[in-house]
């Protein structure tokens, strides 16, 4: 998932992606309730464990990253 | 005393060949760490900082296109803040004021493979993603921050 997240971030200036070694940063990991890996967090609220397909991941990023202009 | 190499001689030889074949543009590896100190300052422990630096030095030696910059977050807090570095060791890849691709913690084992793939992607400017994914990602107009938690394997 780290590789996919980084590839996604390279596509758009508004996207950033961190790969975090969970055991080295236990307090950050516990903030997100990391119990198994890989665990992915998108903008704090979207969280999932394990691998997903590129297409599904891109759709999750779009869900948080695309806001239609009002009106 | 020279520390034991982290990347095996065999892997180094293979990576050298791969980089010679696959790399085009230069890639900057920016490591945020702290200077080794004989004193341990409480709250500033960083047990994996020295190893992370050694690993990246070994990696950067394998191609003239890889540039390693080592920044001490306590000596250069402004640079760390500007680049959004919140903890160390941190590795930021790519150029620009605000690199968007980072590793927190030592990128060993499988994550080293991720670093290597990232380097190739940046150097060649060729995305591993499908055209459809790339087209969709162009629509993103709000900040998105992705964090992937991993453990070394």
Backbone of each chain as ProteinMPNN parsed JSONL, in Angstrom:
{"seq_chain_A": "XXXXXXXXXXXXXXXXXXXXXXXXXXXXXXXXXXXXXXXXXXXXXXXXXXXXXXXXXXXXXXXXXXXXXXX", "coords_chain_A": {"N_chain_A": [[0.823, -1.216, 0.0], [2.052, 1.162, 0.581], [3.614, 1.843, -1.589], [1.692, 2.243, -3.553], [0.26, 4.387, -2.429], [2.226, 6.366, -2.48], [2.67, 6.588, -5.231], [0.211, 7.584, -6.011], [0.252, 10.062, -4.699], [2.187, 11.387, -6.139], [0.864, 12.205, -8.372], [-0.679, 14.477, -8.04], [-0.484, 17.753, -6.826], [-1.853, 18.343, -4.513], [-2.008, 16.131, -3.008], [-0.544, 14.232, -0.428], [1.634, 11.72, 0.905], [2.48, 9.57, 3.512], [4.597, 6.985, 4.593], [4.604, 5.072, 7.401], [6.555, 3.669, 9.885], [5.221, 1.581, 12.01], [5.938, 0.51, 14.568], [7.993, 2.127, 15.439], [6.825, 4.484, 16.037], [4.92, 4.531, 18.312], [2.984, 6.083, 19.68], [1.724, 7.62, 17.768], [0.712, 5.562, 16.215], [-1.08, 4.426, 17.995], [-2.876, 6.46, 18.257], [-4.329, 6.228, 15.914], [-5.332, 3.769, 16.272], [-3.921, 1.517, 15.331], [-3.7, -1.842, 14.761], [-3.239, -4.018, 13.157], [-1.206, -4.435, 10.236], [-0.755, -3.773, 6.665], [-2.073, -0.592, 7.588], [-4.177, 1.901, 6.446], [-4.716, 5.372, 6.426], [-6.793, 7.903, 5.409], [-6.969, 11.291, 5.221], [-7.566, 11.387, 8.04], [-10.22, 10.313, 8.66], [-11.096, 8.22, 6.914], [-10.366, 4.898, 7.055], [-8.619, 1.856, 6.616], [-7.712, -1.636, 6.704], [-5.174, -3.706, 5.369], [-4.55, -4.751, 1.925], [-5.802, -3.039, -0.98], [-7.328, -2.737, -4.238], [-5.827, -0.81, -6.905], [-7.744, 0.741, -8.289], [-9.896, 0.887, -6.469], [-8.647, 2.194, -4.374], [-7.979, 4.659, -5.503], [-10.55, 5.65, -5.881], [-11.342, 6.008, -3.212], [-9.608, 8.054, -2.472], [-10.521, 10.066, -4.129], [-13.026, 10.471, -3.054], [-12.564, 11.941, -0.74], [-11.095, 13.973, -1.807], [-12.264, 15.459, -3.832], [-14.195, 18.191, -4.358], [-17.206, 19.389, -5.351], [-17.865, 22.421, -7.056], [-19.791, 24.87, -5.336], [-23.238, 25.559, -5.952]], "CA_chain_A": [[0.0, 0.0, 0.0], [2.929, 2.327, 0.636], [4.031, 2.177, -2.948], [0.505, 2.769, -4.237], [-0.025, 5.714, -1.859], [3.228, 7.305, -2.984], [2.416, 6.806, -6.667], [-0.97, 8.444, -6.072], [0.645, 11.412, -4.275], [2.992, 12.023, -7.196], [-0.001, 12.627, -9.471], [-1.4, 15.728, -7.805], [0.186, 18.56, -5.792], [-2.661, 18.445, -3.292], [-1.98, 14.847, -2.296], [0.722, 13.846, 0.189], [1.541, 10.365, 1.444], [3.53, 9.142, 4.435], [4.673, 5.591, 5.03], [5.03, 5.19, 8.792], [6.935, 2.419, 10.515], [4.308, 1.667, 13.157], [6.566, 0.196, 15.86], [8.874, 3.213, 15.864], [6.027, 5.631, 16.471], [3.772, 3.88, 18.963], [1.885, 6.96, 20.1], [0.972, 7.941, 16.548], [-0.024, 4.357, 15.822], [-2.229, 4.181, 18.874], [-3.864, 7.498, 17.923], [-5.191, 5.721, 14.845], [-5.777, 2.42, 16.603], [-3.3, 0.531, 14.445], [-3.479, -3.142, 15.399], [-2.553, -4.84, 12.167], [-0.678, -3.644, 9.129], [-0.75, -2.322, 6.543], [-3.307, 0.144, 7.82], [-4.12, 3.158, 5.702], [-5.588, 6.432, 6.912], [-6.902, 9.001, 4.438], [-7.57, 12.466, 5.892], [-8.009, 11.05, 9.399], [-11.461, 9.568, 8.886], [-11.194, 6.987, 6.123], [-9.322, 3.979, 7.514], [-8.819, 0.442, 6.288], [-6.581, -2.527, 6.95], [-4.892, -4.648, 4.292], [-4.347, -4.193, 0.594], [-6.956, -2.944, -1.874], [-6.888, -2.531, -5.629], [-5.521, 0.567, -7.302], [-8.979, 1.454, -8.66], [-10.659, 1.167, -5.237], [-7.896, 3.18, -3.593], [-8.146, 5.953, -6.175], [-11.914, 6.114, -5.591], [-11.361, 6.512, -1.832], [-8.903, 9.346, -2.47], [-11.421, 11.031, -4.775], [-14.157, 10.733, -2.15], [-12.147, 13.031, 0.151], [-10.299, 14.985, -2.485], [-12.963, 16.218, -4.871], [-15.364, 18.927, -3.883], [-17.842, 20.064, -6.485], [-18.123, 23.829, -6.748], [-21.157, 25.086, -4.847], [-24.168, 26.272, -6.843]], "C_chain_A": [[0.852, 1.259, 0.0], [3.301, 2.798, -0.756], [2.878, 2.821, -3.718], [0.199, 4.188, -3.749], [0.958, 6.749, -2.395], [3.007, 7.607, -4.47], [1.232, 7.749, -6.853], [-0.584, 9.893, -5.73], [1.427, 12.141, -5.371], [2.14, 12.59, -8.328], [-0.629, 13.994, -9.278], [-0.758, 16.466, -6.628], [-0.57, 18.623, -4.483], [-2.612, 17.174, -2.457], [-0.587, 14.616, -1.71], [0.546, 12.468, 0.812], [2.757, 10.035, 2.31], [3.453, 7.63, 4.613], [5.294, 5.629, 6.425], [5.348, 3.812, 9.357], [6.251, 2.402, 11.904], [5.002, 1.453, 14.502], [7.472, 1.317, 16.359], [8.112, 4.421, 16.392], [4.747, 5.145, 17.136], [2.646, 4.85, 19.326], [1.05, 7.391, 18.89], [0.118, 6.746, 16.125], [-1.242, 4.146, 16.702], [-3.301, 5.255, 18.677], [-4.849, 6.988, 16.868], [-5.66, 4.291, 15.102], [-5.202, 1.352, 15.691], [-3.071, -0.769, 15.215], [-2.863, -4.132, 14.421], [-2.177, -3.956, 10.981], [-0.779, -4.422, 7.823], [-2.113, -1.715, 6.906], [-3.154, 1.516, 7.177], [-5.142, 4.135, 6.254], [-5.603, 7.531, 5.851], [-7.642, 10.148, 5.121], [-8.235, 12.113, 7.222], [-9.192, 10.074, 9.446], [-11.574, 8.258, 8.12], [-10.042, 6.066, 6.531], [-9.627, 2.564, 7.054], [-7.538, -0.341, 6.481], [-6.419, -3.441, 5.743], [-4.742, -3.957, 2.955], [-5.67, -4.064, -0.148], [-6.443, -2.617, -3.271], [-6.622, -1.053, -5.886], [-6.805, 1.358, -7.565], [-9.792, 1.822, -7.418], [-9.971, 2.247, -4.413], [-8.078, 4.579, -4.192], [-9.544, 6.51, -5.885], [-12.031, 6.657, -4.167], [-10.692, 7.886, -1.744], [-9.813, 10.425, -3.072], [-12.579, 11.43, -3.852], [-13.809, 11.906, -1.217], [-11.58, 14.222, -0.622], [-11.015, 15.81, -3.533], [-14.192, 16.872, -4.279], [-15.939, 19.647, -5.087], [-18.057, 21.526, -6.111], [-19.583, 24.033, -6.347], [-21.967, 25.841, -5.895], [-24.165, 25.732, -8.226]], "O_chain_A": [[0.437, 2.298, -0.513], [3.301, 3.993, -1.054], [3.061, 3.805, -4.435], [-0.085, 5.079, -4.55], [0.573, 7.87, -2.725], [3.143, 8.751, -4.904], [1.241, 8.605, -7.737], [-1.034, 10.832, -6.387], [1.335, 13.361, -5.507], [2.631, 13.364, -9.15], [-1.069, 14.613, -10.247], [-0.518, 15.881, -5.572], [0.017, 18.927, -3.445], [-3.113, 17.142, -1.333], [0.421, 14.78, -2.397], [-0.559, 12.092, 1.201], [3.903, 10.201, 1.893], [2.368, 7.069, 4.765], [6.391, 6.16, 6.604], [4.518, 2.903, 9.314], [6.656, 3.11, 12.826], [4.688, 2.141, 15.474], [7.697, 1.446, 17.563], [8.665, 5.267, 17.094], [3.647, 5.316, 16.611], [1.475, 4.475, 19.283], [-0.172, 7.512, 18.977], [-1.039, 6.896, 15.732], [-2.303, 3.742, 16.227], [-4.486, 5.005, 18.899], [-6.044, 7.278, 16.924], [-6.306, 3.68, 14.251], [-5.89, 0.402, 15.319], [-2.336, -0.791, 16.202], [-2.061, -4.982, 14.809], [-2.75, -2.889, 10.762], [-0.882, -5.648, 7.868], [-3.162, -2.265, 6.57], [-2.14, 2.194, 7.343], [-6.289, 3.773, 6.517], [-4.551, 8.027, 5.447], [-8.788, 10.0, 5.545], [-9.368, 12.522, 7.474], [-9.156, 9.104, 10.203], [-12.105, 7.282, 8.649], [-8.875, 6.421, 6.367], [-10.778, 2.128, 7.101], [-6.435, 0.204, 6.432], [-7.404, -3.898, 5.164], [-4.8, -2.731, 2.863], [-6.565, -4.889, 0.034], [-5.278, -2.266, -3.456], [-7.122, -0.176, -5.182], [-6.941, 2.499, -7.123], [-10.314, 2.932, -7.32], [-10.628, 3.108, -3.826], [-8.303, 5.552, -3.472], [-9.699, 7.712, -5.667], [-12.73, 7.643, -3.931], [-11.162, 8.768, -1.026], [-9.863, 11.553, -2.58], [-13.044, 12.569, -3.87], [-14.655, 12.756, -0.938], [-11.594, 15.35, -0.129], [-10.446, 16.76, -4.071], [-15.098, 16.21, -3.772], [-15.25, 20.415, -5.758], [-18.395, 21.83, -4.967], [-20.49, 23.448, -6.938], [-21.428, 26.665, -6.634], [-24.893, 26.228, -9.084]]}, "seq_chain_B": "XXXXXXXXXXXXXXXXXXXXXXXXXXXXXXXXXXXXXXXXXXXXXXXXXXXXXXXXXXXXXXXXXXXXXXXXXXXXXXXXXXXXXXXXXXXXXXXXXXXXXXXXXXXXXXXXXXXXXXXXXXXXXXXXXXXXXXXXXXXXXXXXXXXXXXXXX", "coords_chain_B": {"N_chain_B": [[35.965, 2.166, 13.44], [34.354, 0.493, 10.87], [30.913, 0.302, 10.313], [28.936, -2.68, 10.001], [27.778, -3.478, 6.741], [24.426, -2.644, 5.701], [22.945, -3.13, 3.426], [23.336, -5.944, 1.434], [26.331, -7.093, -0.275], [25.742, -8.378, -2.618], [23.128, -7.505, -3.207], [23.718, -4.83, -3.536], [25.271, -4.828, -5.874], [23.381, -5.661, -7.73], [21.476, -3.6, -7.511], [22.977, -1.417, -8.379], [23.284, -2.03, -11.077], [20.58, -1.985, -11.85], [19.898, 0.708, -11.314], [21.588, 2.032, -13.079], [20.479, 1.34, -15.45], [17.798, 2.141, -15.174], [17.498, 4.756, -14.131], [16.957, 8.194, -14.856], [16.613, 11.196, -14.503], [18.046, 13.234, -11.834], [17.608, 12.377, -8.37], [16.633, 13.581, -5.262], [17.33, 12.575, -2.014], [16.146, 13.331, 0.999], [17.137, 13.34, 4.187], [15.872, 13.644, 7.388], [17.126, 13.981, 10.539], [18.928, 13.46, 13.623], [22.008, 14.726, 14.925], [24.489, 12.349, 15.834], [24.968, 11.771, 19.275], [26.906, 11.633, 22.237], [25.502, 11.827, 24.516], [22.349, 11.025, 25.874], [19.463, 12.692, 25.35], [16.606, 13.126, 27.17], [13.47, 12.547, 25.636], [14.472, 13.092, 23.229], [15.325, 10.79, 22.062], [16.416, 8.67, 19.473], [16.438, 5.865, 18.316], [16.65, 4.576, 15.808], [17.804, 6.368, 14.097], [20.701, 6.527, 13.461], [21.098, 4.134, 12.002], [19.315, 4.431, 9.909], [20.443, 6.552, 8.536], [22.873, 5.382, 7.766], [21.909, 3.344, 6.076], [20.767, 4.874, 3.989], [22.981, 6.247, 3.083], [24.469, 4.145, 2.043], [22.754, 3.402, -0.008], [22.636, 5.729, -1.616], [25.195, 5.813, -2.605], [25.143, 4.115, -4.697], [24.428, 5.13, -7.133], [25.272, 7.827, -9.299], [23.21, 9.534, -9.715], [21.72, 9.802, -7.506], [21.131, 11.916, -4.839], [22.008, 12.571, -1.609], [20.786, 14.353, 1.085], [21.448, 15.402, 4.305], [19.764, 16.434, 7.085], [19.813, 18.06, 10.189], [17.383, 18.06, 12.521], [17.304, 19.508, 14.856], [19.258, 21.411, 14.565], [18.414, 22.649, 12.274], [15.634, 23.625, 12.492], [13.79, 25.153, 11.126], [13.837, 24.361, 8.43], [12.873, 21.776, 8.698], [10.325, 22.275, 9.644], [9.207, 23.726, 7.528], [9.086, 21.747, 5.618], [7.251, 20.106, 6.591], [7.927, 18.14, 8.468], [7.379, 15.949, 11.054], [8.352, 14.102, 12.821], [11.225, 12.013, 13.607], [13.394, 9.289, 12.514], [13.046, 10.822, 9.29], [12.377, 10.494, 5.868], [12.343, 12.322, 2.985], [11.233, 12.422, -0.317], [12.062, 13.605, -3.568], [11.887, 16.825, -5.227], [11.577, 20.336, -4.523], [9.833, 22.683, -2.395], [8.045, 21.584, -0.631], [8.096, 18.457, -0.188], [6.087, 15.704, -1.137], [6.149, 13.087, -0.558], [6.882, 10.8, 1.853], [8.826, 8.918, 4.245], [8.525, 7.678, 7.447], [10.573, 6.583, 9.985], [12.839, 3.75, 9.876], [13.426, 2.769, 6.58], [13.453, -0.22, 5.98], [13.931, -3.589, 4.704], [11.008, -4.671, 3.142], [10.093, -2.09, 2.781], [12.29, -0.765, 1.835], [12.317, -1.607, -0.748], [10.115, -0.208, -1.606], [11.094, 2.431, -1.421], [13.016, 2.293, -3.447], [11.449, 1.81, -5.727], [9.97, 4.187, -5.72], [12.041, 6.015, -6.193], [12.755, 5.31, -8.806], [10.374, 5.917, -10.141], [10.192, 8.708, -9.758], [12.568, 9.574, -10.931], [12.345, 8.805, -13.602], [9.998, 9.929, -14.299], [7.743, 8.507, -14.899], [4.677, 7.168, -14.293], [3.537, 4.397, -12.298], [0.877, 3.946, -12.344], [-2.409, 3.289, -13.777], [-3.729, 4.774, -16.803], [-6.339, 5.551, -16.453], [-6.605, 5.817, -13.643], [-4.82, 7.918, -13.262], [-6.007, 9.983, -14.66], [-8.354, 10.331, -13.189], [-7.247, 11.17, -10.745], [-6.395, 13.686, -11.332], [-8.577, 15.252, -10.933], [-8.676, 15.873, -8.272], [-9.213, 18.35, -5.914], [-9.0, 19.2, -3.365], [-7.049, 19.191, -0.335], [-5.42, 16.122, 0.327], [-4.371, 13.84, 2.667], [-2.465, 11.04, 3.064], [-1.785, 8.291, 5.134], [0.177, 5.497, 5.608], [0.477, 2.792, 7.605], [3.028, 0.6, 8.51], [4.977, -2.409, 9.13], [8.352, -3.507, 9.58], [9.528, -6.113, 7.436]], "CA_chain_B": [[35.392, 0.899, 12.998], [33.291, 0.642, 9.879], [29.788, -0.556, 10.682], [28.578, -3.732, 9.047], [26.831, -2.945, 5.755], [23.029, -3.054, 5.849], [22.575, -3.726, 2.139], [24.356, -6.947, 1.137], [27.14, -6.811, -1.458], [25.035, -8.925, -3.772], [22.037, -6.578, -3.51], [24.311, -3.586, -4.031], [25.679, -5.026, -7.271], [22.141, -5.714, -8.522], [20.87, -2.263, -7.516], [23.816, -0.579, -9.225], [22.905, -2.318, -12.468], [19.21, -1.491, -12.052], [19.885, 2.172, -11.337], [22.252, 2.48, -14.3], [19.534, 1.095, -16.541], [16.456, 2.704, -14.98], [17.407, 6.139, -13.68], [17.216, 9.25, -15.841], [16.889, 12.45, -13.792], [18.547, 13.138, -10.457], [16.603, 12.304, -7.315], [17.155, 13.987, -3.961], [16.845, 11.881, -0.824], [16.4, 14.258, 2.081], [16.95, 12.661, 5.471], [15.794, 14.47, 8.591], [17.6, 13.138, 11.612], [19.658, 14.277, 14.577], [23.423, 14.364, 14.991], [24.774, 11.401, 16.903], [25.474, 12.447, 20.462], [27.267, 10.674, 23.291], [24.527, 11.976, 25.593], [20.961, 10.82, 25.486], [18.615, 13.725, 25.92], [15.254, 12.57, 27.275], [12.54, 13.136, 24.684], [15.116, 13.203, 21.917], [15.912, 9.515, 21.667], [16.056, 8.253, 18.113], [17.273, 4.667, 18.183], [16.885, 4.118, 14.433], [18.396, 7.432, 13.265], [22.013, 6.215, 12.87], [20.962, 3.061, 11.008], [18.617, 4.969, 8.735], [21.43, 7.327, 7.789], [23.804, 4.436, 7.143], [21.203, 2.69, 4.973], [20.604, 5.804, 2.87], [24.322, 6.514, 2.529], [24.803, 2.99, 1.204], [21.903, 3.44, -1.197], [23.002, 6.873, -2.47], [26.481, 5.512, -3.238], [24.986, 3.169, -5.798], [24.199, 5.821, -8.399], [25.606, 9.258, -9.271], [21.972, 10.322, -9.859], [21.066, 9.925, -6.198], [21.749, 12.93, -3.98], [21.529, 12.476, -0.227], [20.955, 15.533, 1.947], [21.159, 15.045, 5.688], [19.419, 17.628, 7.859], [19.639, 17.874, 11.62], [16.146, 18.808, 12.822], [17.504, 20.429, 15.973], [20.069, 22.515, 14.057], [17.677, 23.313, 11.188], [14.208, 23.394, 12.754], [12.985, 25.881, 10.135], [13.728, 23.5, 7.244], [11.997, 20.654, 9.035], [8.95, 22.757, 9.732], [8.774, 24.059, 6.169], [8.82, 20.551, 4.823], [6.196, 19.351, 7.25], [8.474, 16.972, 9.157], [6.828, 15.958, 12.403], [9.073, 13.167, 13.676], [12.418, 11.499, 12.924], [13.953, 9.701, 11.228], [12.11, 11.007, 8.191], [12.98, 10.577, 4.545], [11.461, 12.966, 2.016], [11.729, 12.177, -1.672], [11.653, 14.543, -4.599], [12.363, 18.188, -5.072], [10.552, 21.307, -4.175], [9.762, 23.202, -1.043], [7.248, 20.7, 0.211], [8.0, 17.123, -0.783], [4.805, 15.104, -0.737], [6.337, 11.657, -0.335], [7.771, 10.642, 3.003], [8.902, 7.708, 5.07], [8.886, 7.91, 8.846], [11.141, 5.344, 10.501], [13.834, 3.184, 8.958], [12.779, 2.044, 5.483], [14.215, -1.45, 5.774], [13.186, -4.727, 4.181], [10.069, -4.417, 2.06], [9.966, -0.648, 2.551], [13.415, -0.337, 1.0], [11.853, -1.831, -2.119], [9.231, 0.926, -1.915], [11.971, 3.58, -1.683], [13.66, 2.093, -4.742], [10.429, 2.034, -6.763], [9.688, 5.632, -5.721], [13.18, 6.669, -6.845], [12.646, 5.078, -10.255], [9.207, 6.665, -10.64], [10.514, 10.141, -9.79], [13.675, 9.797, -11.854], [11.903, 8.623, -14.99], [8.758, 10.668, -14.535], [6.754, 7.589, -15.468], [3.856, 6.644, -13.206], [3.128, 2.996, -12.412], [-0.59, 3.861, -12.305], [-3.104, 3.217, -15.063], [-4.161, 6.061, -17.357], [-7.637, 5.889, -15.868], [-6.343, 6.326, -12.296], [-4.139, 9.212, -13.335], [-7.014, 10.951, -15.117], [-9.223, 10.595, -12.037], [-6.525, 11.897, -9.69], [-6.273, 15.093, -11.732], [-9.762, 15.991, -10.459], [-8.573, 16.203, -6.848], [-9.092, 19.802, -5.719], [-8.913, 19.424, -1.916], [-5.878, 18.475, 0.184], [-5.61, 14.75, 0.803], [-3.176, 13.337, 3.332], [-2.558, 9.596, 3.221], [-0.764, 7.685, 5.989], [0.155, 4.037, 5.555], [1.253, 2.21, 8.702], [3.614, -0.674, 8.107], [6.036, -2.891, 10.003], [9.401, -4.082, 8.737], [9.397, -7.561, 7.245]], "C_chain_B": [[34.291, 1.162, 11.987], [32.124, -0.25, 10.273], [29.509, -1.594, 9.605], [27.587, -3.175, 8.028], [25.418, -3.482, 5.984], [22.546, -3.714, 4.562], [23.695, -4.704, 1.754], [25.097, -6.589, -0.15], [26.433, -7.263, -2.73], [23.902, -7.995, -4.202], [22.579, -5.266, -4.074], [24.666, -3.703, -5.51], [24.447, -5.005, -8.178], [21.513, -4.322, -8.647], [21.649, -1.299, -8.408], [23.445, -0.76, -10.689], [21.521, -1.759, -12.779], [19.189, 0.03, -12.205], [20.514, 2.693, -12.637], [21.28, 2.392, -15.473], [18.283, 1.976, -16.398], [16.408, 4.191, -14.632], [17.729, 7.114, -14.806], [17.578, 10.55, -15.139], [17.428, 12.196, -12.395], [17.4, 13.093, -9.457], [17.271, 12.668, -5.984], [16.489, 13.169, -2.858], [17.17, 12.8, 0.348], [16.083, 13.588, 3.409], [16.921, 13.688, 6.599], [16.122, 13.573, 9.775], [18.169, 14.036, 12.7], [21.1, 13.807, 14.594], [23.628, 13.338, 16.085], [25.395, 12.14, 18.087], [25.825, 11.4, 21.509], [26.264, 10.734, 24.452], [23.139, 11.671, 25.06], [20.132, 11.887, 26.165], [17.193, 13.18, 25.973], [14.294, 13.302, 26.337], [13.16, 13.285, 23.301], [15.779, 11.891, 21.51], [15.482, 9.215, 20.236], [16.879, 7.018, 17.791], [17.552, 4.254, 16.74], [17.526, 5.182, 13.543], [19.749, 7.05, 12.662], [21.928, 5.159, 11.766], [20.295, 3.555, 9.741], [19.594, 5.759, 7.875], [22.412, 6.408, 7.066], [23.172, 3.771, 5.914], [21.12, 3.615, 3.753], [21.942, 6.195, 2.259], [24.737, 5.369, 1.606], [24.024, 3.03, -0.106], [22.371, 4.533, -2.165], [24.325, 6.638, -3.193], [26.342, 4.664, -4.502], [24.685, 3.833, -7.135], [24.59, 7.289, -8.268], [24.359, 10.13, -9.376], [21.234, 10.489, -8.535], [21.839, 10.908, -5.335], [21.151, 12.817, -2.589], [21.818, 13.777, 0.503], [20.563, 15.131, 3.349], [20.925, 16.323, 6.483], [19.226, 17.254, 9.319], [18.432, 18.714, 12.061], [16.319, 19.777, 13.989], [18.356, 21.627, 15.555], [19.31, 23.317, 12.996], [16.166, 23.136, 11.37], [13.311, 24.051, 11.703], [12.752, 25.007, 8.896], [12.769, 22.351, 7.509], [10.54, 21.107, 9.05], [8.382, 23.045, 8.343], [8.361, 22.828, 5.382], [7.839, 19.62, 5.521], [6.684, 18.105, 7.967], [8.044, 17.0, 10.625], [7.574, 15.033, 13.346], [10.263, 12.637, 12.895], [12.689, 10.05, 13.343], [12.871, 9.831, 10.161], [12.887, 11.126, 6.897], [11.956, 11.209, 3.623], [12.07, 12.792, 0.638], [11.219, 13.24, -2.616], [12.05, 15.95, -4.248], [11.25, 19.079, -4.557], [10.558, 21.634, -2.709], [9.067, 22.22, -0.114], [7.118, 19.326, -0.435], [6.767, 16.4, -0.25], [4.922, 13.621, -0.431], [7.339, 11.452, 0.787], [7.724, 9.241, 3.588], [9.249, 8.159, 6.475], [9.353, 6.582, 9.426], [12.102, 4.764, 9.482], [13.137, 2.399, 7.839], [13.562, 0.784, 5.129], [13.314, -2.523, 5.165], [12.282, -4.326, 3.02], [9.971, -2.928, 1.749], [11.145, -0.085, 1.762], [13.05, -0.526, -0.475], [10.921, -0.695, -2.546], [10.057, 2.177, -2.227], [12.556, 3.477, -3.098], [12.665, 2.317, -5.894], [10.077, 3.517, -6.868], [10.785, 6.388, -6.465], [13.067, 6.525, -8.367], [11.503, 5.896, -10.849], [9.546, 8.142, -10.79], [11.556, 10.419, -10.865], [13.231, 9.739, -13.314], [10.675, 9.447, -15.32], [7.683, 9.808, -15.172], [5.979, 6.942, -14.328], [3.557, 5.169, -13.404], [1.599, 2.845, -12.473], [-1.184, 3.796, -13.714], [-3.503, 4.621, -15.517], [-5.449, 6.514, -16.695], [-7.464, 6.474, -14.467], [-5.764, 7.73, -12.363], [-5.106, 10.316, -13.743], [-7.92, 11.341, -13.946], [-8.53, 11.472, -11.012], [-6.31, 13.365, -10.049], [-7.449, 15.926, -11.23], [-9.64, 16.436, -9.009], [-8.334, 17.704, -6.679], [-9.099, 20.198, -4.242], [-7.679, 18.681, -1.4], [-6.248, 17.077, 0.689], [-4.298, 14.3, 1.422], [-3.368, 11.851, 3.608], [-1.446, 9.139, 4.167], [-0.918, 6.172, 5.911], [1.072, 3.513, 6.666], [1.727, 0.835, 8.311], [4.524, -1.164, 9.248], [7.102, -3.521, 9.129], [9.21, -5.582, 8.619], [10.749, -8.156, 6.899]], "O_chain_B": [[33.396, 1.97, 12.232], [32.318, -1.436, 10.54], [29.821, -1.386, 8.432], [26.65, -2.472, 8.406], [25.236, -4.624, 6.406], [21.836, -4.719, 4.593], [24.868, -4.331, 1.749], [24.569, -5.878, -1.005], [26.517, -6.616, -3.773], [23.725, -7.723, -5.389], [21.983, -4.667, -4.969], [24.398, -2.796, -6.298], [24.467, -4.41, -9.256], [21.079, -3.914, -9.725], [21.063, -0.47, -9.104], [23.309, 0.205, -11.44], [21.305, -1.144, -13.823], [18.546, 0.567, -13.107], [20.037, 3.667, -13.22], [21.262, 3.247, -16.359], [17.773, 2.496, -17.39], [15.371, 4.827, -14.822], [18.643, 6.894, -15.6], [18.736, 10.966, -15.174], [17.29, 11.104, -11.843], [16.351, 13.699, -9.673], [18.324, 12.137, -5.631], [15.264, 13.081, -2.777], [18.341, 13.023, 0.655], [14.926, 13.304, 3.721], [17.836, 14.499, 6.739], [15.483, 12.543, 9.988], [17.92, 15.241, 12.702], [21.389, 12.643, 14.315], [23.016, 13.432, 17.149], [26.239, 13.02, 17.914], [25.124, 10.398, 21.653], [26.186, 9.812, 25.264], [22.804, 12.02, 23.928], [20.097, 11.981, 27.392], [16.632, 12.812, 24.941], [14.31, 14.531, 26.258], [12.466, 13.569, 22.325], [16.701, 11.891, 20.695], [14.344, 9.469, 19.843], [17.887, 7.097, 17.089], [18.586, 3.642, 16.468], [17.768, 4.933, 12.362], [19.942, 7.228, 11.459], [22.592, 5.268, 10.735], [20.658, 3.153, 8.636], [19.582, 5.656, 6.649], [22.742, 6.63, 5.901], [23.801, 3.65, 4.863], [21.372, 3.19, 2.626], [22.029, 6.447, 1.057], [25.285, 5.594, 0.527], [24.561, 2.732, -1.173], [22.489, 4.303, -3.369], [24.555, 7.194, -4.267], [27.289, 4.512, -5.274], [24.687, 3.164, -8.168], [24.286, 7.929, -7.262], [24.433, 11.338, -9.152], [20.248, 11.221, -8.45], [23.043, 10.758, -5.124], [19.941, 12.949, -2.409], [22.956, 14.245, 0.535], [19.482, 14.585, 3.57], [21.795, 17.191, 6.543], [18.567, 16.267, 9.644], [18.466, 19.942, 11.98], [15.576, 20.752, 14.105], [18.212, 22.72, 16.104], [19.535, 24.517, 12.838], [15.497, 22.567, 10.508], [12.213, 23.57, 11.424], [11.638, 24.92, 8.38], [11.955, 21.995, 6.656], [9.65, 20.424, 8.544], [7.254, 22.672, 8.019], [7.419, 22.859, 4.59], [7.627, 18.487, 5.09], [5.952, 17.121, 8.071], [8.317, 17.962, 11.342], [7.442, 15.165, 14.563], [10.325, 12.783, 11.674], [12.256, 9.629, 14.416], [11.912, 9.06, 10.129], [13.928, 11.781, 6.84], [10.84, 10.709, 3.485], [13.27, 12.987, 0.446], [10.093, 13.719, -2.487], [12.489, 16.239, -3.135], [10.156, 18.632, -4.211], [11.192, 20.964, -1.894], [9.457, 22.051, 1.041], [6.148, 19.058, -1.144], [6.449, 16.478, 0.937], [3.936, 12.969, -0.089], [8.492, 11.87, 0.692], [6.749, 8.501, 3.451], [10.177, 8.946, 6.664], [8.637, 5.582, 9.372], [12.17, 5.238, 8.348], [12.36, 1.483, 8.107], [14.247, 0.73, 4.107], [12.092, -2.375, 5.12], [12.731, -3.723, 2.045], [9.787, -2.542, 0.594], [11.02, 0.945, 1.1], [13.419, 0.278, -1.331], [10.935, -0.273, -3.702], [9.76, 2.898, -3.179], [12.583, 4.457, -3.843], [13.001, 2.936, -6.904], [9.906, 4.043, -7.967], [10.506, 7.284, -7.262], [13.256, 7.486, -9.112], [11.64, 6.491, -11.918], [9.234, 8.759, -11.808], [11.438, 11.384, -11.619], [13.684, 10.523, -14.148], [10.348, 9.641, -16.491], [6.819, 10.307, -15.894], [6.559, 6.248, -13.493], [3.346, 4.723, -14.532], [1.093, 1.735, -12.636], [-0.555, 4.19, -14.696], [-3.601, 5.541, -14.705], [-5.636, 7.697, -16.409], [-8.079, 7.484, -14.127], [-6.168, 8.618, -11.613], [-5.036, 11.438, -13.24], [-8.216, 12.518, -13.738], [-9.129, 12.401, -10.47], [-6.07, 14.192, -9.17], [-7.348, 17.148, -11.111], [-10.41, 17.282, -8.556], [-7.381, 18.259, -7.227], [-9.191, 21.379, -3.907], [-7.3, 17.654, -1.961], [-7.249, 16.888, 1.38], [-3.245, 14.367, 0.789], [-4.308, 11.451, 4.295], [-0.296, 9.552, 4.02], [-2.005, 5.634, 6.123], [2.278, 3.76, 6.664], [0.951, 0.003, 7.841], [4.8, -0.432, 10.198], [6.796, -4.02, 8.046], [8.788, -6.244, 9.567], [10.858, -9.366, 6.698]]}, "name": "protein", "num_of_chains": 2, "seq": "XXXXXXXXXXXXXXXXXXXXXXXXXXXXXXXXXXXXXXXXXXXXXXXXXXXXXXXXXXXXXXXXXXXXXXXXXXXXXXXXXXXXXXXXXXXXXXXXXXXXXXXXXXXXXXXXXXXXXXXXXXXXXXXXXXXXXXXXXXXXXXXXXXXXXXXXXXXXXXXXXXXXXXXXXXXXXXXXXXXXXXXXXXXXXXXXXXXXXXXXXXXXXXXXXXXXXXXXXXXXXXXX"}
